[in-house]
């Protein structure tokens, strides 16, 4: 008996060692998957648990969110593949030309499944647990055979902060029995909703820019692997059938025939399962592949098959228009099916998938599809901007260097908008189109993005030289690139001992960060509204003048605070022994105003665009690093505005916050010296209101001229056939294009800028020149359009309009920014406008 018991025990141990007793998510969690939303820490527990039970599953933490939640993946494959992972991984990097040499091991495919990038599309993470379990479960024969030649990486949640915001909320408000009525509280999330991350960014717009820590850490990890397939799991409106690839037009011209074909192969396999179950779906509509910063396009431009899968949102259960109740368990079943079907197709098409992946990169280095063979960024650009560019190239693993050939070339100038002769010099940054990241180079740098149709989901222009404000060129000539990195002038600490004043230039965002730092340290300073010369040196507008006088309270610490801050931000610092200028205004003059550290209130909450608010919040905390007070619109009435110098109104509608009485109080605060920063739709608060100069059109005549359609055009528009209804309003559309603004850089809002600036325009709202204020950034004419999709009427309507302006109201001011320079935090060259508005305009 005893012996039998021992044999039994050994048998039991052996079985459990092989994971036959692997707990399902239901068993592990203690409730049935789909009956409630699982908090992130429990999901991570389950992923750790499965990896600890099975030797063919590994767990990896690749980062942490802003709210300190772990970012994790599990890898599941056959035991042999897991044991051999390092070889598989490096073989793959060799295929992608990111490592020297040729692959020598077995051909193993890599499928990467990313769940829940949008936090409130929350069925995805539940599905991730089921998918992991079914792939890992040792007695699942199908999975086992697929994993013979396939490694699956599962990221259960790309956006844990957003998802926990959603799941904590719904677990609090949902009844014991889910209520399917769409009007029930459990279907209506409070502001800001769970979709975005901590800083309220949409992480599915951030893949290329990597402004958010989740994206940055994930992309670092991604580049150590370079999967062959990447799937991004989403949710859409509750009444929509399931969506899977093939994607919709416009599809970027860089997407290869094979990528299109394999999307189709995978899509047909999903369709087979959906048909078997009688589930509806659609393909080839809505979700296009153009903007390079999505979870489908970015992998696509990196040699993978990138796909978006969209399931109708169920919450726990919801009534659809067809009268059915869609349950969370249904939603899980759908996402689970497409996930598994994807792995199946990867396994079945293993050989071709890997060969095509390899030839993608062979072509990239030897014969890229590229009109422009080389991009040249002049070394004469501001070193701060060049450093930003290098950082951006590095996070995307784009190679660059110096030109080996120094000679004049003919090239398209982004700044001039025409082909010019330019000489390539030693310290220029040169980016060749012949490199592993050839497609990314084209997608990010080409002056015009080709869109097969104009009906797209997102912005249509983003060329890096415009985004960073760089003097750069695109040439059809192939220049050879050598490895050396260009070097720039180091910052100079050109200061005497105990000078009368330190002087710091105002040219880039780095200067604004330096200013924020010394203001926080209690330094008092002035700035110059005019150009001047002192101690033999010339200085521009906005120069920070940090006099010893006024900082006596800091004693000897004064010098060290200023110098340390300059060193910290890599600033050049000059000094002068005298405040008596050679030309311009003396430091005691009214033209050299005292710069009071602004006390800033930023509005958030109902009515405010959560994205717009988040962009401002992120900018203040993570870029400028200057304190703000964030106030809910509901509480604005209780605020003593005298405690603030600047009120920031991100895009939004403030009608319910500012009733007539509240508006009166706000108005009188402005008149007595307050500054308002009104961004995009927030400008409507002041439109046509007494005391403010903001109007759409200066006169009826201007309105007529802007909207002037010929009789033929009117007739053609009226007679649009129903079948072409999608194109009816095309001529007034503006989904995101680049326009050239003329900048008045003598105004404080324009300090540090050239006399022009390329703006990313996401809306077609137009505003007349301010008759009594300052028009700092304007669209002069229809010819100011540079690139991207913009309808003819939209272009015409925007001619002679104000984009950035300052309305002087009593002793105060309203700064209007019709385009948001902080959009997705990637439009680097716009950020100084916001610093100018905060620090200079209201002084
Ligand atoms: Zn989504």
Boltz pocket constraint, residues with backbone or C-beta under 6 A from the ligand:
constraints:
  - pocket:
      binder: B
      contacts: [[A, 118], [A, 121], [A, 233], [A, 234], [A, 235]]
      max_distance: 6.0
